[in-house]
């Protein structure tokens, strides 16, 4: 099984699918990556690794029980610490930054970090090349972290572009993981902001198109995301409301869509000969609930 993932939602689904009977590869968005406080941060990759290790922070990102002495000191010196990194999390980013400075690929560095955290699934960046999500707002085009963190994703998004995508290549193992999978799962991540940057890497959309089963888990509940701007971004980009918009965001890629029990009424509107719609409780932030959901999803994938 291969999963396309953004940050928190994808990380939690990865945890749900981390089972003895599942050979799982997680292909992760790198459009959010940035140079911050002098270090190279890969927020989605780290969130997936930390969550699979059971070490994630209480908000789903960062590390649990991390200290903030470095950020506190930077703030005291007058630095902008809106993008805050915990002390142990900073060590991860320093390790990555040093490796990249030595011309080592991001995929190899990620494998080393995942191994150190004793993570069982394979975690791959979508590409080793720099691909950056650029967000088009009323007052110009900004990078993802400016929009999401510093502006707290309050601006209307008019368009997205993915700098570097056209000349990028999938990281080693990515295409093989997709084409060799019995099922491809798209995580309940923000479709435009977290999954489109993965699909923008040449070859990945074609590989997903060729998969026999592609199951997306909707990030919406009653038409809105529990956290984050997914529904607002989808609407401002012209996608239909609710789960119809999730289907449209993936433009014919899906064979199956999983929606929350509260959105059961959507099934009749979007199901058809080429799209099966499954209804269940898709709230699985809790590890025990995640295990239940993972078992259910594996059963769906095998039928």
N, C-alpha and C positions, 0 to 999 in steps of 0.2 A: 504494500500500500504506500502511495506517495501523496503527500499533502502539500498544498500551497498555502503559505501562512504569512500573516502580518505579525503583530505583536501580541497583546494580551489575549484576545479571543482565540487566535491561532495557537498560542502557547497552551492554553487550557484544553483545546481540542487535542493537541498533541499528547498531553498528559492522559487524556481519556483513551487514546488509541495506543498508548505505550503498554502493550500486553505481551505475555509470553508467546501467544499464537499469532502475533502480527509482526512482520518484518517491515518496519516503518522508516521512511525517509521523509524529512521535512525540508522543503525548499522555501527559503525565507526571503522576504522583501529586503532590499538594500537601498531603496530610494530615499529612506529617512536618514541614511548615514551622513555624518557631518564631522567637521573638525571643530571641536568645542573645548575651550580651556586648554588649547594646545594639544589635545589628544583626539584620536580618531574613534568616534563612537558609532556603534552599530546597534541601535536600540532594539530592533526586532530580533536580531540574532541572539542578543544577550537575554532578552525576555524569554525566548523559547528555551534556551539552555538552562537558565535559572529555574524556570517552572518545571521542566522535566527532571531537574535535580531536587525539586522540592525546597528550593532555597529562595524563592521569589519574595519580594516585599509585600506588605499588606495591601497595596494598591494594584498588585499584579505585575509591577515592574521594579527594577532595582533588586537589591538583596535584603533579606530579612535581617533586622537588628543591626543594620549598618550604621556607622557613625558618620558625622558630617564635619569633622574638624577642618578638612581642607577647604570645603566650601565656606565655612564660617570665617576662615582666615582670608580667603579671597574676597568675601564680602566686606570684611574689615578694611582691606586694602583698597576697596572702592570698585571692585570688579562686578560686572553684571552676572549674578548667579541664578537668573531665572531658570536656566537649564542647570539643574542641580545634579551632581553625581556623588553618591556615597563613597566613603573612603575605600572600602573593599571593591566596590564596583569600579572605582578609579583604577585600581590595580589591573583589572581585566582590560580596561581601555589602554593603559600604559603598555601592557604586554602586546596588545594588538598593534599599537602605534609603532613600537619598536620593530615588530616583525615586518610590517609594511615598509618601514624605512630601510630594511635589509632586503627589499624586493621579494619578499615571500608572499605567496598568494593568500588572499583572505580566506579561501576555503581551507587551506592547510592550517592556518592559525585558528580558525573556528573549530576544526577537528581536535586540535590540541586543547583548547579551552573546554570543549565538551567532554573530552577524555578525562581531564583533570576533575571535572564535576561528576564523573562516572555516569554520564548520560548514555543510555543504551541505543535509542534511535540515531540514525545518521542525520546530522543537521548540516545543510548545505546553503550557502548564499546563492541566490539566483544567478549571480555572475561575480567573477573576481574583478571585473572592470568597474570603474566609477559610473554609476547611473544615479542621477539625482532628480527627485521629484521637484518640479517647479510649479508653484501655485499662482494662478492669475487672479488678481484681486482688483477692486475698484482703483486702487492707487498704484498699481504696477504688479510686477512679477517678483515673488519672493521665494526663498527656499523653504522646504517643508518645515524645518524647526522654527523658523521665524513665524510662519503661519500658525503652527500647531501649539508650540510652547510659549513663545514670547507674546503672541497675539491671542493666545488661548482659543484658537479656532473659531473666533467670533465673526470673521469677515465672510462675506459671500464669495464663493468660489465660482468663477466664470469659466475657467478652463484649467487643464493640467497639461504639462509637458514633462518629458522624461529625458533630461539632458544626458547625452552619452549612450542612450539606448541603442540607436541605430548601428553604432559601431562596436557594441559590446558582444560578447560571446557567453553562452551558458557556462557556468563553472563546471569543472570536471565532475562527471557523474550525474549531472542534472537531467540531461535528455534521456540517458539510460534508465534513470529512476522512473521517469514518467512513462516512457515507452514500454518498460518491462513490468509495470505495475498491473495487478489485476483490477485495481480501481484507483482513480485519482480523486482525492477529496479536496475541495476548496473550503478553507476555514471560514468561520463567521467573523472575518475581518472586514474592514471598510472596503467595499469593492473597488471604487476608484483610487483611493489613497494607498491601499496596501496590496491589492492583488493586481491591478493594472500595471504597476511598475514591473512586476514579475513577468507578466504576459508581454510586456514591451521588449523584452530581451529576444532578439531574433532566434527563432527555432522553438521557443517554448510554447507559443500558442499553437503552432502546427503539431507539436507533440501531444498537447492536450486534446486537440481536435481529433487526433487519431486514436485516442483511448476509447476502449469499449464502454467503460462506465466512468462518468464524471459526476460526482455527488457534491453539491454545494450545501453548506449549512448556513441558513439565513442569519444575518446579524440583527434582524429586526424583531421587535415585539410590539404588536399593535401598530405596526407601521413606523416605529421609531427605534433607534438604538438605545440600549440601556445606558451606555456611556459613549461620548464622542459624537462627532458630527456626521455620521454616515448618511442618515436620512436627509439632512440639510444639503450635504454635498451632492447626493444623488439628484435631489430636486433641482438644485441650481444648475446642474449639468444637463438638465432636460430629460432625465430618466423618469419613467412613470412612478407613481407613489407606491409604497409598500413592497410586497414581495414580487409584484409584477416588475418593479424596477430592478430587483436583484436578478431576475431572469434576463432582463434586457441588458444589464451591465455585462453579462457574460455571453451575450450575442451568439446563441446557438451552440455553446460549448457543453451545456448541461444535459445529462440524461435523467438526473434526479435532483430534486430540491427538498431539503428538510426544513420545515417551518415549525415554529412554536405552537403548542396546543392552543394558545390564545388567538392564533391566526388560522384556525382550521377552516374558516369560511373562505379563505383565499384559495383553497384547493380547487374548487369548482371553476374559479376564474382563470387559473393558470395551468392546470393539468391538461394533458393532451396525449395524443398517440406517441409523441416524441419526448414527453417530459412526465415522469412520475413524481408525484408530490407526497411526501411522508410527513405525518404530524406526530409530534411528541413534545415532551417538556425539554426545551433546549437551554435551560438554565443549569449550567454545570460548573460554576466557579468553585464549588466545594469538591474536594478530591473524591469523596465517596459518591456523590452524584455523578461526577465525571466518569467513574468506573462503570456505573450503570449505563450511562449514555454511550460510552465506548462499546460496551457489549451489545447494546441495541443497534448501533450503527454498523458494527461488524456483521450482524445478522442481516441487516438490510443489504449490505454490500455483497453478501454471498448469495442472495436470492435474485 
